[in-house]
Amino acid sequence: MADIIKFSDATALALHSMAHLAINPDAPSTTAEIAEGFEVSKHHLAKVHQRLTKAGLVISQRGPNGGVGLAKNPAGITLLEIYEAMEGPMACRPCLFGKDACPRNGCILSGLLPRLARQVRDYFEQTTLAQLAEESNWGANTK
């Protein structure tokens, strides 16, 4: 089950930062402002934003009027894209030991793990950043 979903700090920052940008599309945000709002390291968030930029999900502009923003419409960005930009492909292995199949007959978790892994992947694949922002109760003042 360890491979069903793994949230590193970087992935948590990516999801939260991108949700912030989707909720506040007209308010320019800097990495430092977002980091302050979430009480996290601006240096760590800057590295996360670099990875998201490389993945084509975030745009970044330096300078006095600079900041970060979404590279495309949040309705066109899935949570799976964000997750995989940070973690790599989401594995759906049906075994707690990372095997493709249990080496024992009648595994005690064989009915749970594949179904759960598929549900998590489907949720991430079908949920957009726009939906996440719409369901959020953060409001327009997350700075």
Protein Blocks (a to p, Z undefined) as FASTA:
>chain_A
ZZmpccdfklmmmmmmmmmmmmmmmlccdfklmmmmnopafklmmmmmmmmmmnopaccd
edjkbccddfbdfklpcfklmmmmmnopaddbfbfklpabdfbghiaklmmmmmmmmmmm
mmmmmpcfklmmmmpcnbjmlZZ
